[in-house]
Amino acid sequence: MKAFHTERYAKLIEGLVAARHKAGLTQQQVADRLGKPQSYVAKIEGGERRLDILEFVDYAHALDREAPELLKKMTKQV
């Protein structure tokens, strides 16, 4: 993770990666659902790119999850 990311943000990203794995999806599959290149997902998961709230909503939907539900679960860990 880059220095500008906090420990809390790192945990948020860990939660997204775990949710992707739980959904049985690859980075490529998530990227396809988002209409983005695989590198977009890799940069998010690698901490090179921060998500804004609207991108988080789209990411959650790509995982077949509702953003509030996913965020609630993840904030318990952050």
DRENPA-3360 file (N, C-alpha, C; in nm, 2 decimals, always signed):
BEGIN
1 = MKAFHTER = +0.08/-0.12/+0.00/+0.00/+0.00/+0.00/+0.09/+0.12/+0.00 ~ +0.04/+0.22/-0.07/+0.11/+0.35/-0.07/+0.10/+0.42/+0.06 ~ +0.19/+0.51/+0.09/+0.19/+0.58/+0.22/+0.07/+0.66/+0.25 ~ +0.00/+0.71/+0.15/-0.12/+0.80/+0.17/-0.24/+0.72/+0.21 ~ -0.23/+0.59/+0.21/-0.34/+0.51/+0.26/-0.33/+0.48/+0.41 ~ -0.43/+0.49/+0.48/-0.43/+0.46/+0.62/-0.45/+0.31/+0.65 ~ -0.43/+0.27/+0.77/-0.45/+0.13/+0.81/-0.60/+0.10/+0.79 ~ -0.69/+0.19/+0.82/-0.83/+0.17/+0.80/-0.87/+0.14/+0.66;
9 = YAKLIEGL = -0.81/+0.22/+0.57/-0.83/+0.20/+0.42/-0.78/+0.07/+0.38 ~ -0.67/+0.03/+0.43/-0.61/-0.10/+0.40/-0.71/-0.21/+0.44 ~ -0.77/-0.20/+0.55/-0.86/-0.30/+0.60/-0.99/-0.30/+0.51 ~ -1.03/-0.18/+0.46/-1.14/-0.18/+0.37/-1.11/-0.25/+0.24 ~ -0.99/-0.23/+0.19/-0.95/-0.31/+0.07/-0.94/-0.46/+0.10 ~ -0.89/-0.50/+0.21/-0.89/-0.64/+0.24/-1.03/-0.69/+0.24 ~ -1.12/-0.62/+0.29/-1.26/-0.66/+0.29/-1.32/-0.67/+0.15 ~ -1.28/-0.58/+0.06/-1.33/-0.60/-0.08/-1.27/-0.72/-0.14;
17 = VAARHKAG = -1.14/-0.75/-0.12/-1.08/-0.86/-0.18/-1.14/-0.99/-0.12 ~ -1.17/-0.99/+0.01/-1.24/-1.11/+0.07/-1.38/-1.13/+0.01 ~ -1.45/-1.02/-0.01/-1.58/-1.03/-0.07/-1.58/-1.08/-0.21 ~ -1.48/-1.04/-0.28/-1.46/-1.09/-0.42/-1.43/-1.24/-0.42 ~ -1.34/-1.28/-0.33/-1.31/-1.42/-0.32/-1.44/-1.50/-0.28 ~ -1.51/-1.45/-0.18/-1.63/-1.52/-0.14/-1.73/-1.53/-0.25 ~ -1.74/-1.43/-0.34/-1.83/-1.44/-0.45/-1.78/-1.53/-0.56 ~ -1.65/-1.58/-0.54/-1.60/-1.67/-0.64/-1.56/-1.60/-0.77;
25 = LTQQQVAD = -1.52/-1.47/-0.76/-1.49/-1.40/-0.89/-1.35/-1.36/-0.90 ~ -1.30/-1.36/-1.02/-1.16/-1.31/-1.04/-1.16/-1.16/-1.06 ~ -1.04/-1.10/-1.06/-1.03/-0.96/-1.09/-1.09/-0.93/-1.23 ~ -1.06/-1.02/-1.32/-1.11/-1.00/-1.46/-1.26/-1.00/-1.46 ~ -1.32/-1.09/-1.39/-1.47/-1.10/-1.39/-1.53/-0.97/-1.33 ~ -1.47/-0.92/-1.22/-1.52/-0.80/-1.16/-1.50/-0.68/-1.26 ~ -1.39/-0.67/-1.32/-1.36/-0.57/-1.42/-1.46/-0.57/-1.54 ~ -1.49/-0.69/-1.58/-1.59/-0.71/-1.69/-1.72/-0.65/-1.65;
33 = RLGKPQSY = -1.76/-0.68/-1.53/-1.89/-0.64/-1.48/-1.89/-0.49/-1.46 ~ -1.78/-0.43/-1.44/-1.77/-0.28/-1.42/-1.75/-0.21/-1.56 ~ -1.71/-0.29/-1.66/-1.68/-0.23/-1.79/-1.55/-0.16/-1.79 ~ -1.46/-0.21/-1.70/-1.32/-0.15/-1.69/-1.22/-0.26/-1.72 ~ -1.09/-0.22/-1.74/-0.99/-0.31/-1.76/-0.95/-0.38/-1.63 ~ -0.89/-0.50/-1.64/-0.85/-0.57/-1.52/-0.76/-0.49/-1.43 ~ -0.68/-0.41/-1.49/-0.58/-0.33/-1.42/-0.65/-0.23/-1.32 ~ -0.77/-0.19/-1.35/-0.85/-0.10/-1.26/-0.87/-0.17/-1.13;
41 = VAKIEGGE = -0.92/-0.30/-1.14/-0.94/-0.37/-1.01/-0.81/-0.40/-0.94 ~ -0.71/-0.44/-1.02/-0.58/-0.47/-0.96/-0.52/-0.34/-0.88 ~ -0.54/-0.23/-0.94/-0.49/-0.10/-0.88/-0.57/-0.07/-0.75 ~ -0.70/-0.10/-0.75/-0.78/-0.08/-0.63/-0.74/-0.17/-0.52 ~ -0.73/-0.30/-0.56/-0.69/-0.40/-0.46/-0.54/-0.39/-0.42 ~ -0.46/-0.33/-0.50/-0.32/-0.31/-0.46/-0.29/-0.18/-0.39 ~ -0.40/-0.10/-0.37/-0.38/+0.03/-0.30/-0.32/+0.14/-0.39 ~ -0.32/+0.12/-0.52/-0.27/+0.23/-0.61/-0.37/+0.33/-0.65;
49 = RRLDILEF = -0.50/+0.29/-0.63/-0.61/+0.37/-0.66/-0.72/+0.37/-0.55 ~ -0.76/+0.48/-0.51/-0.86/+0.49/-0.41/-1.00/+0.50/-0.47 ~ -1.10/+0.43/-0.40/-1.23/+0.44/-0.45/-1.31/+0.55/-0.39 ~ -1.39/+0.62/-0.47/-1.48/+0.72/-0.41/-1.61/+0.64/-0.38 ~ -1.71/+0.71/-0.32/-1.83/+0.64/-0.27/-1.91/+0.58/-0.39 ~ -1.92/+0.65/-0.50/-1.99/+0.60/-0.61/-1.92/+0.48/-0.68 ~ -1.79/+0.48/-0.68/-1.72/+0.36/-0.73/-1.74/+0.24/-0.64 ~ -1.74/+0.27/-0.51/-1.77/+0.16/-0.41/-1.90/+0.10/-0.44;
57 = VDYAHALD = -2.00/+0.18/-0.46/-2.14/+0.13/-0.49/-2.13/+0.04/-0.61 ~ -2.07/+0.08/-0.72/-2.05/+0.00/-0.84/-1.98/-0.13/-0.82 ~ -1.87/-0.12/-0.74/-1.79/-0.23/-0.70/-1.87/-0.34/-0.63 ~ -1.95/-0.29/-0.53/-2.04/-0.38/-0.45/-2.14/-0.45/-0.54 ~ -2.20/-0.37/-0.64/-2.29/-0.43/-0.73/-2.23/-0.54/-0.82 ~ -2.10/-0.51/-0.86/-2.03/-0.61/-0.94/-2.00/-0.74/-0.86 ~ -2.00/-0.73/-0.73/-1.99/-0.85/-0.64/-2.13/-0.91/-0.61 ~ -2.23/-0.86/-0.67/-2.37/-0.90/-0.64/-2.41/-0.87/-0.49;
65 = REAPELLK = -2.36/-0.76/-0.44/-2.39/-0.72/-0.30/-2.45/-0.58/-0.31 ~ -2.52/-0.55/-0.20/-2.57/-0.41/-0.19/-2.46/-0.33/-0.11 ~ -2.43/-0.21/-0.16/-2.33/-0.13/-0.10/-2.35/-0.11/+0.05 ~ -2.47/-0.07/+0.10/-2.48/-0.05/+0.25/-2.45/-0.17/+0.33 ~ -2.50/-0.29/+0.28/-2.48/-0.42/+0.35/-2.33/-0.45/+0.35 ~ -2.26/-0.43/+0.24/-2.11/-0.46/+0.24/-2.04/-0.36/+0.32 ~ -2.07/-0.24/+0.32/-2.00/-0.14/+0.40/-2.02/-0.16/+0.55 ~ -2.14/-0.19/+0.58/-2.17/-0.22/+0.72/-2.09/-0.33/+0.78;
73 = KMTKQV = -2.08/-0.44/+0.70/-2.00/-0.55/+0.74/-1.85/-0.52/+0.75 ~ -1.81/-0.44/+0.65/-1.66/-0.40/+0.65/-1.63/-0.30/+0.76 ~ -1.72/-0.21/+0.79/-1.68/-0.11/+0.89/-1.67/-0.17/+1.03 ~ -1.73/-0.29/+1.05/-1.71/-0.36/+1.18/-1.57/-0.40/+1.20 ~ -1.50/-0.43/+1.08/-1.36/-0.47/+1.08/-1.26/-0.36/+1.08 ~ -1.31/-0.24/+1.04/-1.22/-0.12/+1.03/-1.22/-0.05/+1.16;
% end
